[in-house]
Amino acid sequence: MGNSILARFWVTMVGLVVILFLLSGLLLDKMLERTYYDQRAAEMQRQGEYLAKLVETEQVDAILSQKLEVAAQLSKVAILVANNEGIIWKSSRVSAQRRFPRLDQEETQQMMANKPVVRRGFNRRLGTTAISVIVPFSKNGQVDGAVALYAPLSGLQAFVVKVRVLLAWEMLGAILLVSIGAFFLARSMVKPIMTLAEAAKGMALGKYDVSVPETRQDELGILEKAFNRMAQAVERSIKMQKDFVANVSHELRTPLAIIKGYAESLLDGVTDDEREKNKHLEIIVDEADRLGRLSTELLDLAQLDAGILRIYKEDIPLSSFIARIFSKFQHEADEKRVTLVNTVSEDFKVHADHERLSQVFFNLVSNALRFTPGDGKIEITATAYSGGVQISVQDNGQGMDPEELSFIWQRFYTGDHSRQRSSGRGLGLSISKTIIEAHGGTIEATSTRGQGATFIVRLPA
């Protein structure tokens, strides 16, 4: 548990409380001591000034001695009265002093200026730390002597000890409360982390349908939500990978089965007709070409997913570029009696990768031709827009339902099976979208069932 978050959090909280109490205790100790000292010194100074006036005015020694004794007993101080030569001529009975305190130069100047002197330090006669207050008195306008008051600080020390004991008990109580509170607080913070850790371990073992309860509204709650979104994304990704493998297997299995079937029929000598043999061979070649195109598309997908597809841009005259694309489909279009219309102006140019852009428009025209009936039309137009060129590929074929449009960019999606041909693999549009986005452009589709479809490509200038 020593390296756990729970233990470190608990130790940190308790350590902070201990340090806080120690610092506050020291500060309070000094403040109380200073306050007590200042109050005691002020009280003794007032009493010294009173006694100094008493010495100045009282003429009867017996009465003065009595008053000094009463003041000493009430105030619990020792009192000495000395002349200006430092000779003691009056003292209280509680006084253990036999010599008047010596004054340094600064204190002598204070006395001569008729100002009291306040001292604090260890008093050998009293055997403890004491406060000394020396107040001058005057006769005939001149300093004639001084009254010295001594008070031990044993009361202060006893008071400070009591305060320290009280602070110690308070600190122990606070440590106990903080320990309990810190433990439960740390446990409440660690528990969701441990839940997340267990869920992460489950994902590492292949359990991708995991989730954690979203019970908090703080940063840990944000982490819980982020983990659940991540888990859902991973689960979708794994499902897509499995579907991808299944689809690829299916796409590979079909042409391989056709090739194997026709090749075995030729080997078995099912027919001696040269036309039938040639037809079988043509089918084998077509299916082999289909496998070649599928492998090329799968390689493109792998490069696109890995982010290593390189784009070599160049200036491409758009009109002649579309004309070359149409030339590859002219024979098939003539057989279907579909008109290919290129209305792109000679002024339009795009800065793109010629090979990749050819791949995109080959896919778009191939799809349009696949779903356009006889006597139909496929038209490509281009217009300028803010920041680039918009190229539209429009047909008047069967079209698509609005809900189908959101799925056409998915891999291996081939739409309505009643409108498919064997050549459709559902990869072309997914690859085309990724290529256009790699150029910094966009591609979208609009369609209405029975009224054809329009694919719009926007490329930056």
C-alpha positions in Angstrom: 0.0 0.0 0.0 3.1 2.3 0.4 3.1 3.2 -3.3 -0.6 3.5 -3.7 -2.4 6.7 -4.4 -4.5 6.1 -1.2 -1.4 6.0 1.0 0.3 8.9 -0.6 -2.8 11.0 -0.4 -3.3 10.1 3.3 0.3 10.8 4.2 0.2 14.1 2.3 -3.0 15.4 4.0 -1.8 14.4 7.5 1.6 15.9 6.9 0.1 19.2 5.8 -2.1 19.3 8.9 0.9 18.6 11.2 3.0 21.3 9.5 0.1 23.8 9.6 -0.5 23.2 13.3 3.2 23.4 14.1 3.6 26.7 12.3 0.4 28.1 13.7 1.3 26.9 17.2 4.7 28.6 17.0 3.1 31.8 15.8 0.4 31.7 18.4 3.0 31.0 21.1 5.1 34.0 20.1 2.0 36.2 19.8 0.7 35.3 23.3 4.1 35.7 24.8 4.6 39.1 23.2 1.1 40.2 24.2 1.5 39.1 27.8 4.9 40.8 28.0 3.6 44.0 26.5 0.6 44.1 28.8 2.7 43.3 31.9 5.3 45.9 31.0 2.7 48.6 30.4 1.0 47.8 33.7 4.3 47.9 35.6 5.2 51.2 33.9 2.0 52.8 35.0 2.6 51.5 38.5 6.2 52.8 38.4 5.1 56.3 37.3 2.5 56.3 40.2 5.2 55.3 42.7 7.7 57.8 41.3 5.1 60.6 41.9 4.5 59.1 45.3 8.2 59.3 46.1 8.3 62.9 44.9 5.4 64.1 47.0 5.5 61.9 50.2 7.4 63.5 53.0 7.0 60.8 55.7 9.3 57.8 55.3 7.2 55.5 57.3 4.1 56.2 55.2 6.1 55.9 51.9 7.5 52.5 53.0 4.0 51.3 53.9 2.6 52.4 50.6 5.5 50.7 48.7 4.9 47.5 50.6 1.2 47.5 49.9 1.9 48.2 46.2 4.5 45.4 46.0 2.1 42.8 47.6 -0.9 43.7 45.5 1.0 43.8 42.2 3.4 40.9 43.1 6.4 42.9 42.2 9.7 43.8 43.9 10.3 47.5 44.3 13.5 49.4 44.9 14.0 53.2 45.3 17.4 54.7 44.7 18.9 58.1 44.5 20.6 59.6 41.5 23.9 57.9 42.7 22.4 54.4 42.6 22.2 54.0 46.4 19.1 52.1 47.5 17.2 53.9 50.3 13.8 52.2 50.1 12.7 48.6 49.1 9.8 46.3 49.5 10.1 43.2 51.7 9.5 40.8 48.7 12.5 42.3 47.0 15.6 40.2 46.8 17.6 43.0 45.2 20.4 44.6 47.1 21.9 46.6 44.3 20.2 48.9 41.9 20.6 47.8 38.2 23.3 49.4 36.2 22.3 51.4 33.2 24.1 51.5 29.9 24.6 54.8 28.0 21.4 54.7 26.0 19.4 53.8 29.1 21.1 56.6 31.1 20.1 59.1 28.4 16.5 57.9 28.6 16.6 58.4 32.4 18.0 61.8 32.1 15.3 62.7 29.6 12.8 61.6 32.3 11.7 58.5 30.3 11.2 55.0 31.8 13.5 52.0 30.9 11.9 48.6 30.3 14.1 45.5 30.4 13.5 41.8 29.9 16.0 39.0 30.8 17.2 36.5 33.3 17.4 37.9 36.8 20.0 36.2 39.0 18.5 37.4 42.2 15.0 36.1 41.3 16.4 33.0 39.6 14.1 33.4 36.6 13.3 35.5 33.6 11.9 38.8 34.7 10.6 42.2 33.5 12.4 45.3 34.9 10.8 48.7 34.7 12.9 51.7 35.9 11.0 55.0 36.2 12.9 58.2 37.2 11.5 60.7 39.6 12.5 64.4 39.9 12.9 67.0 42.6 13.4 70.7 42.0 13.2 70.0 38.2 16.0 67.5 38.1 16.2 63.7 38.1 16.8 62.9 41.7 16.6 59.1 41.5 14.5 56.2 40.2 12.0 53.6 41.2 12.7 50.0 39.9 10.1 47.3 39.7 10.8 43.6 39.1 8.3 40.9 38.2 9.1 37.3 37.3 7.6 35.8 34.1 6.9 32.5 35.7 3.2 33.2 35.2 3.8 33.7 31.5 5.8 30.5 31.2 3.0 28.5 33.0 0.5 30.1 30.7 2.5 29.2 27.6 2.9 25.6 28.7 -0.9 25.3 29.1 -1.4 26.8 25.6 1.2 24.4 24.2 -0.5 21.4 25.8 -3.9 22.6 24.5 -2.4 23.0 21.0 -0.9 19.5 21.1 -4.3 18.0 22.0 -5.9 20.0 19.3 -3.3 18.8 16.8 -3.8 15.2 17.8 -7.6 15.6 17.4 -7.2 17.3 14.0 -4.8 14.6 12.8 -7.3 11.9 13.8 -10.2 13.7 12.0 -8.1 14.5 9.0 -6.8 10.9 8.8 -10.3 9.5 8.8 -11.6 12.2 6.3 -8.5 11.8 4.1 -8.9 8.1 4.0 -12.5 8.2 2.9 -11.8 11.0 0.5 -8.9 9.2 -1.1 -10.8 6.0 -1.3 -13.7 7.8 -3.1 -11.1 9.1 -5.5 -9.2 5.8 -6.0 -12.3 3.6 -6.4 -13.3 4.9 -9.8 -9.6 4.8 -10.9 -9.5 1.1 -9.8 -12.7 0.5 -11.7 -11.2 2.1 -14.8 -8.1 0.0 -14.3 -10.1 -3.2 -14.1 -12.1 -2.2 -17.3 -8.8 -1.5 -19.1 -7.5 -4.9 -18.1 -10.6 -6.4 -19.5 -10.1 -4.6 -22.8 -6.5 -5.8 -22.9 -7.9 -9.4 -22.6 -10.2 -8.8 -25.5 -13.4 -7.8 -23.6 -14.3 -4.7 -25.7 -17.9 -4.4 -24.6 -16.9 -2.9 -21.2 -18.1 0.3 -19.6 -17.7 2.0 -16.3 -20.5 3.7 -14.2 -20.6 7.5 -14.8 -21.3 8.5 -11.2 -19.2 11.7 -10.8 -19.4 15.2 -12.1 -15.7 16.2 -11.6 -12.5 15.5 -13.5 -12.9 11.8 -12.7 -16.3 11.9 -14.2 -14.9 13.4 -17.3 -12.3 10.5 -17.4 -15.1 7.9 -17.0 -17.1 9.4 -19.9 -13.9 9.6 -22.0 -13.1 5.9 -21.2 -16.6 4.8 -22.2 -16.4 6.7 -25.5 -13.0 5.2 -26.1 -14.3 1.7 -25.3 -17.2 2.2 -27.7 -14.8 3.5 -30.4 -12.5 0.5 -29.9 -15.5 -1.9 -30.0 -16.7 -0.3 -33.2 -13.2 -0.4 -34.6 -12.8 -4.1 -33.8 -16.2 -4.8 -35.3 -15.2 -2.9 -38.4 -12.0 -4.9 -38.6 -13.8 -8.2 -38.3 -16.4 -7.1 -40.9 -13.5 -5.9 -43.1 -11.8 -9.3 -42.9 -15.1 -11.0 -43.5 -15.9 -8.8 -46.5 -12.4 -9.2 -48.0 -12.6 -13.0 -47.5 -16.0 -13.0 -49.3 -14.8 -10.7 -52.1 -11.7 -13.0 -52.6 -13.7 -16.2 -52.4 -16.2 -15.3 -55.1 -13.7 -14.7 -58.0 -11.4 -17.5 -56.9 -14.4 -19.9 -57.0 -15.4 -18.7 -60.4 -11.8 -19.0 -61.7 -11.4 -22.5 -60.2 -14.8 -23.6 -61.6 -14.1 -22.5 -65.2 -10.5 -23.7 -65.1 -11.7 -27.2 -63.9 -14.3 -27.3 -66.6 -11.6 -26.6 -69.2 -9.3 -29.3 -67.7 -12.2 -31.8 -67.7 -12.9 -31.1 -71.3 -16.5 -30.3 -70.6 -16.8 -28.6 -74.1 -14.9 -28.8 -77.3 -16.5 -25.7 -78.7 -13.7 -23.1 -79.2 -16.2 -20.3 -78.6 -17.2 -21.8 -75.3 -13.5 -22.3 -74.3 -12.7 -18.7 -75.2 -15.7 -17.5 -73.2 -14.5 -19.5 -70.2 -11.0 -18.0 -70.6 -12.4 -14.5 -70.9 -14.4 -15.0 -67.7 -11.2 -16.3 -66.0 -9.3 -13.3 -67.2 -12.0 -10.9 -66.0 -12.1 -12.4 -62.6 -8.3 -12.3 -62.4 -8.5 -8.6 -63.3 -11.1 -8.2 -60.6 -8.8 -9.8 -58.1 -6.0 -7.5 -59.2 -8.2 -4.4 -58.8 -9.3 -5.6 -55.4 -5.7 -6.1 -54.2 -4.8 -2.6 -55.5 -7.7 -1.0 -53.7 -6.9 -2.9 -50.5 -3.3 -1.7 -50.7 -4.6 1.9 -51.2 -6.8 1.5 -48.1 -3.8 0.2 -46.1 -1.7 3.2 -47.1 -4.5 5.6 -46.4 -5.2 4.2 -43.0 -1.5 4.2 -42.1 -1.2 7.9 -43.3 1.7 7.0 -45.6 -0.1 7.8 -48.9 2.1 10.3 -50.7 0.5 13.1 -52.7 2.5 14.6 -55.6 0.6 17.7 -56.7 0.9 19.4 -60.1 -1.2 21.8 -62.2 -3.8 19.7 -64.1 -6.0 21.3 -66.9 -9.4 20.0 -65.9 -11.1 19.8 -69.2 -8.5 17.6 -70.9 -8.3 15.6 -67.7 -12.0 14.8 -67.8 -11.8 14.0 -71.5 -9.2 11.3 -70.8 -11.3 9.8 -68.0 -14.3 9.7 -70.4 -12.2 8.0 -73.1 -11.7 5.0 -70.9 -15.4 4.5 -70.6 -16.5 5.5 -74.1 -16.7 1.9 -75.4 -18.8 0.7 -72.5 -21.0 3.9 -72.7 -21.6 3.3 -76.4 -22.7 -0.3 -75.7 -25.2 1.0 -73.1 -26.2 4.0 -75.3 -25.2 6.4 -72.5 -24.0 9.9 -73.5 -20.9 11.2 -71.8 -20.9 15.1 -71.6 -17.9 17.2 -70.6 -18.8 20.8 -70.2 -15.7 21.8 -68.2 -14.2 25.1 -69.4 -10.6 25.1 -70.7 -9.8 27.8 -68.1 -10.2 25.6 -65.1 -7.1 24.0 -63.5 -6.6 22.1 -60.2 -3.4 21.5 -58.2 -3.5 17.8 -57.4 -2.0 14.4 -57.7 -2.8 13.3 -61.3 -2.8 9.6 -60.6 -4.9 9.8 -57.4 -7.4 12.3 -58.9 -7.7 9.9 -61.9 -8.6 7.2 -59.4 -11.3 9.3 -57.9 -13.0 10.3 -61.1 -12.6 6.8 -62.5 -14.6 5.5 -59.6 -17.2 8.2 -59.9 -17.8 7.7 -63.6 -17.7 4.0 -63.2 -20.4 4.1 -60.6 -22.5 6.5 -62.6 -22.3 4.3 -65.7 -23.1 1.2 -63.6 -26.4 2.7 -62.5 -27.4 4.7 -65.5 -29.8 2.9 -67.9 -29.7 3.0 -71.7 -30.2 6.3 -73.4 -29.1 8.0 -70.2 -26.6 10.8 -69.7 -23.5 11.4 -67.5 -22.4 15.0 -67.3 -19.4 16.6 -65.6 -19.4 20.3 -65.0 -17.0 22.7 -63.1 -17.6 26.0 -61.4 -15.5 28.3 -59.3 -16.2 28.9 -55.7 -14.6 30.9 -53.0 -11.2 29.3 -52.6 -11.3 26.6 -55.3 -13.0 24.6 -58.0 -16.3 22.6 -57.7 -16.6 19.6 -60.0 -20.0 17.8 -60.3 -20.5 14.3 -61.8 -24.2 14.0 -62.5 -26.2 11.1 -64.0 -29.9 10.5 -64.6 -29.9 6.9 -63.4 -31.8 5.1 -60.7 -30.7 7.4 -57.9 -30.7 6.6 -54.2 -33.0 7.1 -51.2 -31.9 9.9 -48.7 -31.2 7.4 -45.9 -28.8 5.5 -48.2 -26.6 8.5 -48.8 -25.1 8.4 -45.3 -23.8 4.8 -45.9 -22.3 5.0 -49.4 -18.9 6.1 -48.0 -18.5 3.0 -45.8 -16.2 0.3 -47.0 -17.8 -2.7 -48.8 -21.2 -0.9 -48.8 -22.8 -1.7 -52.1 -26.3 -0.4 -51.6 -29.5 -2.0 -53.1 -28.5 -5.6 -54.1 -31.1 -5.5 -56.9 -29.0 -2.7 -58.5 -25.6 -4.3 -58.0 -23.4 -6.0 -60.6 -20.6 -8.4 -59.8 -18.0 -5.8 -60.3 -19.1 -3.7 -57.4 -16.9 -4.1 -54.2 -18.0 -1.0 -52.2 -14.4 0.3 -51.8 -14.2 2.9 -54.5 -16.2 5.7 -52.8 -14.4 5.1 -49.5 -11.0 5.4 -51.2 -12.2 8.5 -53.2 -13.4 10.3 -50.1 -10.0 9.7 -48.3 -8.0 10.9 -51.4 -10.0 14.1 -51.8 -9.7 14.9 -48.1 -5.9 14.2 -48.3 -5.9 17.1 -50.9 -7.7 19.4 -48.4 -11.0 19.1 -50.3 -14.5 17.6 -49.7 -16.8 15.2 -51.5 -20.5 14.8 -51.1 -23.5 13.3 -52.8 -27.1 14.3 -53.5 -29.7 12.0 -55.0 -33.4 11.3 -55.3 -34.6 7.8 -56.1 -35.5 7.6 -59.8 -33.9 11.0 -60.7 -30.2 10.1 -60.7 -27.4 11.2 -58.4 -24.8 14.0 -58.3 -21.4 13.7 -56.7 -19.8 17.1 -55.9 -16.0 17.4 -55.4 -14.5 20.6 -54.1 -10.8 21.1 -54.4 -8.8 24.1 -53.1 -7.2 26.3 -55.8 
